[in-house]
Amino acid sequence: MASPHLLPSLTRISSLDTTPFTVSALPRGAWATGDYVACLVDHPPTGYDELELSTGRMRPLMKGQRFIGALGERRATLSGTGDWRLTGTDGRMHLLTSAGLLGTCSSKAPFLPDFLDVVYEGHVHVNGTKATMAQCIPDVSHTPFQIPTVLVTGTSMSMGKTTVAKTIIHRLKRLGARVLGAKLTGAGRYRDVQAMSDAGADVIFDFVDAGLPSTVCPPDVYRKHLRTLLPRMATETIDVAVIEIGASPLEAYNGMTAIGAIHNAVRCVALVASDPYAARGMMETADLNPDFVCGPATNTDAGRSLIDQLTGLRSLNVVDEATTETLDQLLDEKLGLTV
């Protein structure tokens, strides 16, 4: 019999689509980040109302539907924040991302719709054991991550980092390279790495593959999970990796920790900036050595001139077709492509 629960993309690393499971409530002391839990939409949605399924397809939610999500935390500077630990005794919580990230909203931007309000029904159990994302991580052998990497980072969330990563992947494919696309930090959603696949990436990964619903967690916990992901990436037959750091590396998502973990493999750094002053601020506050600045800050020659004045860095509007040849030359220069 088919499960009555919808399975969002945070469950894609599990076997819940083929394995029988039960749902039973646990006391708060038994809750933990990454637990799979069942929720009920008990009233008509009035704000966000879509669930990103394990296939990446979006499905509207209606009153009476149930789905499996994962307990976690979100710290988005421009949209909203929330944490499962804030959930009250009534079991009401919010769908913090469409991928199934569950917690209680603590703040949100006033111009955005409300997060979907749902009610906790219980934890998922398989063979009598609480089901968690961490249980879905495969065993890996220690393989150093040494794939030549283009690092895409930025001054904030929603600045176009994934668009830049897609563009770079597309150009690398045109140059004949086999490309790995990855997003190492952020709050769980499948669409960004799927967009990398659509741009031509031969294989894709993100932090969900490391068993994390988001990367808001203590650095030592993040490092432990990342050590299960990087060796899997390292074993792929790939020429170049294009790795995105979600949000900015200075936010709560462990961006600088991720950059430190792959530092020796990075050959080129793209800094996606909202404006020239943000680019300057990032240069002064983060241990980064960008090879070029891109994103909204480079939309006009005025912006590019100010970037040069404030940072001395090269600026390149990579979504402008007029820059294609320059981008190709830069990638070839930094990566030494011999494919």
C-alpha positions as CSV (number, residue, x, y, z in Angstrom):
1,M,0.0,0.0,0.0
2,A,1.3,3.4,-0.9
3,S,2.3,5.7,2.0
4,P,-0.2,8.5,2.8
5,H,2.8,10.8,3.3
6,L,4.4,13.0,0.6
7,L,8.1,12.8,0.5
8,P,10.0,16.1,-0.1
9,S,13.5,16.4,-1.4
10,L,15.2,16.1,2.0
11,T,14.1,12.5,2.0
12,R,15.8,11.8,-1.4
13,I,18.8,10.2,0.4
14,S,16.6,7.8,2.3
15,S,14.7,4.7,1.3
16,L,11.4,5.9,2.7
17,D,9.8,5.6,-0.7
18,T,10.3,1.8,-0.7
19,T,10.7,0.9,3.0
20,P,7.6,0.5,5.3
21,F,7.7,2.9,8.3
22,T,5.6,3.8,11.2
23,V,4.9,7.2,12.9
24,S,4.9,7.7,16.6
25,A,5.4,10.7,18.8
26,L,8.6,11.1,20.9
27,P,9.2,13.3,23.9
28,R,11.1,16.5,23.2
29,G,14.3,15.1,24.8
30,A,14.5,12.5,22.0
31,W,14.3,15.1,19.2
32,A,17.4,16.0,17.2
33,T,18.5,17.9,14.1
34,G,18.0,15.7,11.0
35,D,15.3,13.5,12.5
36,Y,12.6,12.6,10.0
37,V,9.2,13.5,11.3
38,A,5.6,13.4,10.0
39,C,3.5,16.5,9.8
40,L,-0.1,17.3,9.0
41,V,-1.4,20.4,7.1
42,D,-4.5,20.9,9.3
43,H,-5.8,24.1,7.7
44,P,-5.9,25.7,4.2
45,P,-2.5,27.2,3.4
46,T,-2.5,31.0,3.3
47,G,1.2,31.7,2.5
48,Y,3.8,29.4,1.0
49,D,2.0,26.3,0.0
50,E,4.3,24.2,-2.2
51,L,6.5,21.2,-1.4
52,E,9.6,20.3,-3.4
53,L,9.3,16.6,-3.9
54,S,12.2,14.1,-4.0
55,T,12.2,14.4,-7.8
56,G,12.6,18.2,-7.6
57,R,9.0,18.8,-8.8
58,M,6.9,21.3,-6.9
59,R,3.5,20.2,-5.5
60,P,0.9,22.4,-3.9
61,L,-0.2,21.4,-0.5
62,M,-3.8,21.3,0.7
63,K,-5.5,20.9,4.0
64,G,-5.5,17.2,5.2
65,Q,-2.2,16.3,3.5
66,R,0.7,14.7,5.4
67,F,4.3,14.8,4.6
68,I,7.7,13.7,6.0
69,G,10.2,16.5,6.8
70,A,13.4,16.8,8.7
71,L,14.0,18.9,11.9
72,G,16.5,21.7,11.3
73,E,17.4,25.3,11.4
74,R,17.4,28.2,8.9
75,R,19.2,31.5,9.3
76,A,18.4,33.4,6.1
77,T,19.3,37.1,6.4
78,L,16.9,38.3,3.7
79,S,13.9,36.0,4.1
80,G,13.4,34.2,7.4
81,T,14.8,32.3,10.3
82,G,13.6,29.4,12.4
83,D,14.7,26.5,14.6
84,W,13.0,23.2,15.6
85,R,14.1,23.9,19.2
86,L,11.6,26.7,19.3
87,T,8.6,24.4,18.8
88,G,6.1,24.6,21.6
89,T,4.2,21.8,23.4
90,D,1.4,22.0,20.9
91,G,3.7,20.6,18.2
92,R,3.0,23.4,15.8
93,M,5.9,24.3,13.5
94,H,6.7,25.7,10.1
95,L,7.9,24.5,6.7
96,L,11.1,26.6,6.6
97,T,12.0,25.5,3.1
98,S,9.9,23.7,0.4
99,A,12.4,20.8,0.6
100,G,10.9,19.7,4.0
101,L,13.1,21.7,6.5
102,L,11.0,21.9,9.7
103,G,11.2,24.3,12.6
104,T,9.4,27.2,14.2
105,C,9.8,30.6,12.5
106,S,11.4,33.2,14.7
107,S,11.4,36.1,12.2
108,K,10.8,36.8,8.5
109,A,10.9,39.6,6.1
110,P,7.6,41.5,6.2
111,F,7.1,41.5,2.4
112,L,7.2,37.7,2.2
113,P,4.3,35.3,2.6
114,D,4.0,33.4,5.9
115,F,5.7,30.1,6.2
116,L,3.3,27.1,6.0
117,D,2.1,26.3,9.5
118,V,1.8,22.5,10.2
119,V,1.4,20.2,13.2
120,Y,3.8,17.5,14.3
121,E,2.3,14.0,14.3
122,G,5.3,12.0,15.3
123,H,8.8,10.7,14.3
124,V,9.3,8.2,11.5
125,H,10.5,4.8,12.7
126,V,11.9,2.0,10.5
127,N,12.0,-1.4,12.2
128,G,11.3,0.3,15.5
129,T,14.3,2.7,15.2
130,K,14.0,6.5,14.8
131,A,14.8,7.4,11.2
132,T,17.4,10.2,10.7
133,M,19.2,11.8,7.8
134,A,22.5,10.8,9.3
135,Q,21.6,7.1,9.0
136,C,21.4,7.5,5.2
137,I,25.1,8.5,4.7
138,P,27.0,5.6,3.0
139,D,30.3,4.4,4.3
140,V,33.2,6.0,2.5
141,S,36.9,5.4,2.3
142,H,39.2,8.4,2.9
143,T,40.0,9.9,-0.4
144,P,41.5,13.4,-0.4
145,F,39.5,16.0,-2.4
146,Q,41.9,17.2,-5.1
147,I,39.7,18.0,-8.1
148,P,40.6,21.4,-9.5
149,T,37.8,23.7,-8.3
150,V,36.1,26.9,-9.2
151,L,34.7,28.3,-6.0
152,V,31.6,30.5,-6.3
153,T,30.9,32.6,-3.2
154,G,29.1,35.8,-2.6
155,T,28.3,38.8,-0.4
156,S,24.7,37.6,0.5
157,M,22.0,35.1,-0.3
158,S,19.9,35.7,-3.4
159,M,22.7,37.5,-5.3
160,G,22.8,35.1,-8.3
161,K,25.5,32.6,-7.2
162,T,23.7,29.7,-8.7
163,T,23.3,31.6,-12.0
164,V,27.0,32.2,-12.0
165,A,27.8,28.6,-11.2
166,K,25.4,27.5,-14.1
167,T,27.1,29.8,-16.5
168,I,30.6,28.6,-15.6
169,I,29.5,25.0,-15.8
170,H,28.0,25.7,-19.3
171,R,31.3,27.3,-20.5
172,L,33.4,24.4,-19.0
173,K,31.3,21.9,-20.9
174,R,31.7,23.8,-24.1
175,L,35.5,23.6,-23.4
176,G,35.1,19.8,-23.2
177,A,35.5,19.3,-19.5
178,R,33.7,16.8,-17.3
179,V,32.2,18.8,-14.5
180,L,31.0,18.2,-11.0
181,G,28.5,20.7,-9.5
182,A,28.1,21.0,-5.8
183,K,26.6,23.3,-3.1
184,L,28.3,22.8,0.2
185,T,26.3,25.1,2.5
186,G,22.8,26.5,2.8
187,A,19.3,25.4,3.8
188,G,18.0,22.3,2.1
189,R,16.5,22.7,-1.4
190,Y,17.2,20.5,-4.4
191,R,16.6,23.1,-7.1
192,D,20.1,24.7,-7.0
193,V,22.1,21.6,-7.7
194,Q,19.5,20.4,-10.2
195,A,20.0,23.7,-12.0
196,M,23.7,22.8,-12.2
197,S,22.7,19.5,-13.7
198,D,20.5,21.2,-16.2
199,A,23.5,23.4,-17.2
200,G,25.5,20.3,-18.0
201,A,27.2,19.1,-14.8
202,D,27.9,15.4,-15.2
203,V,27.3,14.7,-11.5
204,I,25.9,16.8,-8.6
205,F,26.1,16.8,-4.8
206,D,25.0,19.0,-1.9
207,F,25.1,18.9,1.9
208,V,21.9,16.9,2.0
209,D,24.1,14.1,0.6
210,A,26.1,14.4,3.8
211,G,23.0,14.0,5.9
212,L,22.3,17.6,6.8
213,P,19.0,19.4,6.5
214,S,20.8,22.7,6.6
215,T,24.4,23.6,7.4
216,V,23.4,25.7,10.4
217,C,25.2,23.6,13.1
218,P,28.3,23.7,15.1
219,P,31.5,23.8,13.0
220,D,32.7,20.5,14.4
221,V,29.4,18.8,13.4
222,Y,29.6,20.3,10.0
223,R,33.2,19.1,9.5
224,K,32.2,15.6,10.5
225,H,29.5,15.4,7.9
226,L,31.6,17.1,5.2
227,R,34.2,14.4,5.7
228,T,31.7,11.9,4.5
229,L,30.9,14.0,1.4
230,L,34.2,15.2,0.0
231,P,35.6,11.6,-0.4
232,R,32.5,10.7,-2.4
233,M,33.0,13.7,-4.7
234,A,36.8,12.9,-4.9
235,T,36.1,9.5,-6.4
236,E,34.2,10.8,-9.4
237,T,36.0,10.8,-12.8
238,I,35.8,14.6,-13.2
239,D,38.1,17.3,-14.7
240,V,36.7,20.3,-12.8
241,A,34.4,20.9,-9.8
242,V,32.2,24.0,-9.6
243,I,31.3,24.5,-5.9
244,E,28.9,27.0,-4.6
245,I,28.9,28.3,-1.0
246,G,25.3,29.2,-0.1
247,A,24.5,32.6,1.4
248,S,27.8,34.4,2.3
249,P,30.7,32.7,3.9
250,L,30.4,35.0,7.0
251,E,26.8,33.8,7.8
252,A,25.7,31.0,10.1
253,Y,25.9,28.3,7.4
254,N,29.6,27.3,7.9
255,G,30.8,28.8,4.6
256,M,34.3,29.6,5.8
257,T,34.5,26.1,7.3
258,A,33.6,24.7,3.9
259,I,36.1,26.9,2.1
260,G,38.8,25.8,4.5
261,A,38.1,22.2,3.8
262,I,38.5,22.5,0.0
263,H,41.1,25.3,0.0
264,N,43.9,23.2,-1.5
265,A,41.8,22.3,-4.5
266,V,40.6,25.8,-5.3
267,R,42.1,27.2,-8.5
268,C,39.7,30.0,-9.2
269,V,37.4,32.1,-7.0
270,A,34.3,34.0,-8.3
271,L,32.9,36.6,-5.8
272,V,29.2,37.3,-6.6
273,A,28.5,40.8,-5.2
274,S,25.3,42.8,-4.7
275,D,27.2,46.1,-5.2
276,P,30.8,47.3,-5.2
277,Y,30.7,48.3,-1.5
278,A,29.7,44.8,-0.6
279,A,32.6,43.4,-2.6
280,R,35.0,45.8,-0.7
281,G,33.4,44.7,2.6
282,M,33.9,41.0,1.8
283,M,37.6,41.7,0.9
284,E,38.1,43.3,4.3
285,T,36.3,40.8,6.5
286,A,36.8,37.4,4.9
287,D,40.0,35.5,4.1
288,L,39.3,35.3,0.3
289,N,41.4,36.1,-2.7
290,P,38.8,36.4,-5.5
291,D,40.0,36.2,-9.1
292,F,37.1,38.3,-10.3
293,V,33.9,39.9,-9.1
294,C,30.6,39.2,-10.8
295,G,26.9,39.4,-10.1
296,P,24.6,42.5,-9.8
297,A,27.6,44.7,-8.9
298,T,28.9,44.3,-12.5
299,N,25.7,45.1,-14.4
300,T,26.9,48.5,-15.6
301,D,30.2,50.1,-16.4
302,A,29.7,52.4,-13.4
303,G,29.6,49.4,-11.1
304,R,32.6,47.8,-12.7
305,S,34.6,51.0,-12.5
306,L,33.7,51.4,-8.8
307,I,34.7,47.7,-8.2
308,D,38.1,48.5,-9.7
309,Q,38.4,51.7,-7.6
310,L,37.4,50.0,-4.3
311,T,39.0,46.6,-4.7
312,G,41.4,46.5,-7.6
313,L,39.8,43.3,-8.7
314,R,38.8,42.3,-12.2
315,S,35.0,42.5,-12.8
316,L,33.1,40.4,-15.2
317,N,29.4,40.2,-15.9
318,V,29.3,36.5,-16.8
319,V,25.7,36.5,-17.9
320,D,26.5,39.0,-20.7
321,E,27.4,37.0,-23.8
322,A,29.9,39.7,-24.7
323,T,32.1,38.4,-21.9
324,T,32.1,34.7,-23.0
325,E,35.5,34.8,-24.6
326,T,37.1,36.5,-21.6
327,L,35.5,34.0,-19.2
328,D,36.7,31.1,-21.3
329,Q,40.3,32.5,-21.3
330,L,40.1,33.1,-17.5
331,L,38.9,29.5,-16.8
332,D,41.6,28.0,-19.1
333,E,44.3,30.2,-17.5
334,K,43.3,29.2,-13.9
335,L,42.5,25.6,-14.5
336,G,45.0,24.6,-17.1
337,L,42.4,22.6,-19.0
338,T,43.9,19.7,-21.0
339,V,40.8,17.9,-21.9
